[in-house]
Amino acid sequence: MASYLTPEQDQRLRRWESINKSYFIFAFLAMIGLLVFSSQLGLSSGDSWGPLGVLLAALIVPIIVLQLRLKCPACEHSIGWQAKLMAPDQCRHCGVFLRARR
């Protein structure tokens, strides 16, 4: 029999998806801005990309942390890279459906 998340578990998962998607959009736009205006902002030159590299890494690291913190609300098993911007349809570990019946 198929098992689904409780409303509280589903809400927690949707909150993670919302935070993850919002940060990804922010980081994407910030990276485009940094790359386009890096020379005007004095962050890069033909010889050195040091400050720009640090800023780009500071934008990317939270994406990795958000991905690795995702756990199945039912079994608490790490979903990690199984998810992209959204949670997968089903947990590989316990089989619970992570997409609500609608």
C-alpha positions as CSV (number, residue, x, y, z in Angstrom):
1,M,0.0,0.0,0.0
2,A,1.2,3.5,-0.9
3,S,2.1,5.7,2.1
4,Y,2.1,9.5,2.0
5,L,3.4,12.2,4.2
6,T,1.3,13.7,7.0
7,P,0.3,17.3,6.4
8,E,3.0,18.5,8.8
9,Q,5.7,16.5,7.0
10,D,4.5,17.8,3.7
11,Q,4.6,21.3,4.9
12,R,8.2,20.9,6.1
13,L,9.2,19.5,2.8
14,R,7.5,22.3,0.8
15,R,9.2,24.9,3.0
16,W,12.6,23.4,2.1
17,E,11.6,23.5,-1.6
18,S,10.6,27.1,-1.3
19,I,13.8,28.1,0.4
20,N,15.9,26.1,-2.0
21,K,14.2,27.6,-5.1
22,S,14.3,31.1,-3.8
23,Y,18.0,30.9,-2.9
24,F,18.8,29.3,-6.3
25,I,17.1,32.2,-8.1
26,F,18.9,34.8,-5.9
27,A,22.3,33.1,-6.4
28,F,21.8,32.7,-10.2
29,L,21.0,36.4,-10.6
30,A,23.8,37.4,-8.3
31,M,26.3,35.3,-10.2
32,I,25.2,36.8,-13.5
33,G,25.5,40.3,-12.0
34,L,28.9,39.5,-10.6
35,L,30.2,38.0,-13.8
36,V,28.8,40.9,-16.0
37,F,30.0,43.7,-13.8
38,S,33.1,42.1,-12.1
39,S,35.7,44.2,-14.0
40,Q,33.7,47.5,-13.3
41,L,33.4,46.5,-9.6
42,G,37.2,45.9,-9.5
43,L,36.7,42.2,-8.6
44,S,38.6,40.8,-11.5
45,S,41.2,41.7,-14.0
46,G,43.2,39.9,-16.7
47,D,45.7,38.7,-14.1
48,S,43.6,38.0,-10.9
49,W,40.2,36.5,-10.2
50,G,40.8,36.1,-6.5
51,P,38.0,38.3,-5.0
52,L,35.5,37.2,-7.7
53,G,36.3,33.5,-7.0
54,V,35.7,33.9,-3.3
55,L,32.3,35.6,-3.9
56,L,31.2,33.0,-6.4
57,A,32.2,30.2,-3.9
58,A,30.2,32.0,-1.2
59,L,27.2,31.9,-3.5
60,I,27.6,28.3,-4.4
61,V,28.3,26.7,-1.0
62,P,24.8,27.4,0.5
63,I,23.3,25.5,-2.5
64,I,25.4,22.4,-1.6
65,V,24.5,22.7,2.1
66,L,20.8,23.0,1.3
67,Q,20.9,19.9,-0.9
68,L,22.8,17.8,1.7
69,R,20.5,18.9,4.6
70,L,17.4,17.5,2.9
71,K,16.1,14.4,4.7
72,C,13.0,12.3,4.1
73,P,10.4,13.6,6.6
74,A,9.1,10.0,7.2
75,C,12.3,8.1,7.8
76,E,14.9,10.9,8.2
77,H,17.2,9.2,5.6
78,S,19.3,11.7,3.7
79,I,17.8,12.4,0.2
80,G,20.7,14.7,-0.7
81,W,21.5,14.7,-4.5
82,Q,18.4,12.7,-5.3
83,A,16.6,16.0,-5.1
84,K,17.3,18.9,-7.5
85,L,15.4,22.1,-6.9
86,M,12.4,20.1,-5.8
87,A,12.0,17.0,-3.7
88,P,11.8,13.7,-5.6
89,D,8.5,12.0,-6.1
90,Q,9.4,9.1,-3.7
91,C,12.0,8.3,-1.1
92,R,14.3,5.5,-2.3
93,H,14.9,4.4,1.3
94,C,11.4,3.9,2.8
95,G,9.2,4.3,-0.4
96,V,7.0,7.0,1.0
97,F,5.6,9.3,-1.7
98,L,6.9,12.9,-1.2
99,R,4.4,14.4,-3.6
100,A,1.0,14.7,-2.0
101,R,-2.1,13.2,-3.6
102,R,-4.1,16.0,-5.2
